Amino acid sequence: FFFGSHVHVTCDMASRKRTRDEDGVDGYAWEGEMERPWENIEEDDRGHLKTHKALQDRRHADAEDERVVRRGVIRYIYVVLDFSEGSQEKDVHPSRHALMLETLYDFIHDFFDQNPLSQMGLILTRDSAAEKLAPFLSDPAALQNIVEELYLGQGSGSPSIENTLRRAMSAYEDVPGYATRELLLLYNSLHSCDPGHVNEAIQECVKHRIQCSVIGIGAELHILRQLAKDTHGTYGVCVNEQHYRDLLLGHVTPSPSPAFAGQEDRAELILMGFPQRLRSRKTLCFCHRKEKRQTTEGYVCPRCKAKYCSLPTVCSVCSLTLVSSPHLARSYHHLFPLSGFEETKGEGPFRCFGCGKDIAAKEDLALQCPECQRVFCLQCDAFIHKALHNCPGCV
């Protein structure tokens, strides 16, 4: 629909049809074979649910697939918040507005915990415009404070996909070439009010190698599907609150980035500094220079001797990236994921090497590390692969 110089993009019902390019299936969902997920669930003698071996094999296969892709260690990501009238809908609990902010607050913590060398910014779209709330920052506390202030805000007007994309592209001009450029849209509406052609903005995102992913509520939009497809991103529409959380936290792990397309044989050296924590008399630190805060402890840049309170950060004087060795270790574990544990062949009983719980092989699932041969329960296996990324027995 056209109103003056603005273009409204509405939901495309044809997007419900599965195409062979996206899902490998022709026709509609109800035309395929009926899925029976309940057949993958079994009960033990005590009536407790236990994981079917097919689900375990699928998880192991997914872990193996992660080894053949190339991912970015240093990520620059902008999160776009849809603060239009659609964010006030209460089809999810307590509302789309509250669900988005609550999940984003946890996402910021997990993102910097698993990607300490990355940076994140926030963009807000409402009233047919896009506003930059925060530039690229490596401080999760500062971003979480901004999210907390948005709780009292109210949605108004319509979102603008084109203005959002152009606002983000202007912010990526100073991003170094070795970093991945990502844009994550948290979309709450079923339309967009744009001053021009959205397709032209999408092609500019492809030219600037910006990977755009979308998480929506309500229904799928054809223009957002096209945006995610052309930029090699992902598009998901949540069905409930937990699904929304799973979709957003799924972006904590870096996805295969199109920024590396055609550059597989190219490597770049990144200059970094590893400052030591020193204690001296009270002096000003550059991270709190506006507040004129003086501290006795801090990290001194090895190049220009500027002092900072915490790591990682980028020196505001000489632009040197300041990190510590644990930050590097937590960043590159996505490139070398831990191999999946295999189901034990013995009769048992076993004792979990992680929590020390006894495992009855006939009732519970016992998993064994292929390297150190240590046995773990299903809960410890999930914790090791999702949080530790290192086998306690091998370490």
Secondary structure, 3 states (H helix, E strand, C coil): CEECCEEECCCCHHHHCECHHHHCCCECHHHCCCCCHHHHEEECCCCCEEECHHHHHHHHHHHHHHHHCCECCCEEEEEEEECCHHHHCCCCCCCHHHHHHHHHHHHHHHHHHHCCCCEEEEEEEECCEEEEEEEEECCHHHHHHHHHHHHHCCCCCCCCHHHHHHHHHHHHHHCCCCCEEEEEEEECCCCCEECCCHHHHHHHHHHCCEEEEEEEECCCCHHHHHHHHHCCCCEEEECCHHHHHHHHHCCCCCCECHHHCCCCCCCCCCCEECCCEEEEEEEECHHHCCCCCEEEEEEECCCCCCEECCCCEECCCCCCEECCHHHHHHHHCCCCCCCCCEECCCCCCEECCCCCCEECCCCCCCEECCCCCCEECHHHHHHHHHHHCCCCCCC
